[in-house]
Structure formats: structure tokens, C-alpha cells
Amino acid sequence: VQLVESGGGLVQPGGSLRLSCAASGFTFSNYGMRWSRQAPGKEREWVGSITSSGGIANYADSVKGRFTISRDNAKNTVYLQMNSLKREDTAVYYCGGFIGGSLRWGQGTQVTVSS
């Protein structure tokens, strides 16, 4: 199982970023996926989840209405579209899934929101 996030970077407040997570080593279309984040000095926070088909996504209140999770099962990739970014969104973002009986995470990608 391998999960590789990309797309992080530095963005100004109010800006947008799209994160990608490329999955391999398992049948991606069979599994729901999730995003979490961890800011410096804080516990990891669940951001949102998406079902295996992509039909349903749920979000933390802190990002609802600003972030959108989607997936392309043909490309074995899950996305996190982040709009109207705030300074408090600064964190390392991880994609993950409960795969093969355990919760697996990628290595993360840094998102920094700053002017």
C-alpha cells in the first residue's frame, strides 16, 4: 500500500490549492478515503472523507463550504480542493484509508497560508 500526497505549497489567505493523493498497491475503488491535517503543536485533525464510489463526502465543520474532496477511481487518485484558505489552515495534510485491516496514511504535504 502506498499513498503519495502532492500539491502543497505556500498560498496567500483567500487563495486556493488542490492536493492530490496517488494510491497504489490495493484496489483503490473498493475503499473510502479520508484527509486529515496536523498543525504545529496540535493534534491531527480529521478534515473529511469520501466513499469508495465518490458519491458521498463529509467534512469537518472547520472546512465545510471551503474544501471539497473528490476522487478519480480510473486514476487511483483522491483530491482535496481547498478554497478561501485561512492562516489557520496551515498544516501538513495527509490522505489515508482503512486498508487491509489498518489505517494507512501517506507521508503528507505541507500547506502554508501566509501573506
N, C-alpha and C positions, 0 to 999 in steps of 0.2 A: 504494500500500500504506500503510495506516495502522493502527497498533496503539496503543490508548489504555488504560493501566492506571488503576485506581481502587481505592479501598477501604483504602488505607494509613492510618496514624494512630498514636496513642500507646496502648499497651496495657501492663498490668502483667504481670510474669512469671507464667507459668502460664495466661495468658489466651489468647484466640483472635481471629483475624481472617480474613476471607475477601477475597482480592484478586480482581478481575475484569480481564479484558483484552478489550476490544471490538475486533474486527478488521473491516476494510473494504478494498475495492479489489482483492480477489482472491477466488478460490473457496476459502473457509476450510476446507471439508470435505475438501479434497484434500491438506492439509498437516499434518504433525506440528507440534506446538508445544512450546515449552520456556519455563521460567522460570530466571532467573539473579538473582544479587544481588551488590551491591558495598557493603562496609562501609567506613567512612572509613579511609584509609590502607592498604587491602588491595586485592588484585586481584579482579576479577569472578570469582564462583564459580557454577558450574552447580548449580541446585537440583533440577531434574527435567524430564522430558519426557513427552509423551503422543502416541500415534499419531493418525493422521488420524481414525480411527473412534472413538477414545477407549477402545479395548479394552485397551490396554497402557500402563502408566505406569511409569517408572523414576525412582529418586530417589538423590540423594547420601546417603552414609552419615550425614551430619550432620543430616539431616532425616527420614530414614526412620522410619516409625512415628508421626510427628507431623504431617507435611504430606501433603496429598492433592491431586493435580491431576485436574481433570475438565473436560469441555467440553460445550457445547450447540451442536451444528452448526446447529440451526434459528435460534439467536440469534447465531451468529458470535462466540461468546464462550468464552474459556477461563478457568478459575478455579484459584486456589490457596488451599485451605483450610489454615490454619495453626493448630494446636492446641499446647497445652503450650509456649507461647513462652518462650524464654530470652533473657537480655540479649544473648547473642552472635548472636541472630537480627536484631539491629538492622542495617538496611542499606536501600539503595534497591533495590527489586525491579523487575525488567524482564521483560516477556514478549517472545518472539521466535519467529522461524521462518525456515527456509531457503526463501525465496520468490523466484521469478523469477531464480534463479541467484545470489542473495546472501543473507547472513544479515541479517535485518532485526530491529530492536528498537524497542520503544516508548520513551517518554520517562522512564518509571519512576515509581514511587510510594514514598514514604518510609514505612518501618515502624520505629518506635522502641519498644523494650521496656524499660520502666523503671518503678520504683515511685516 
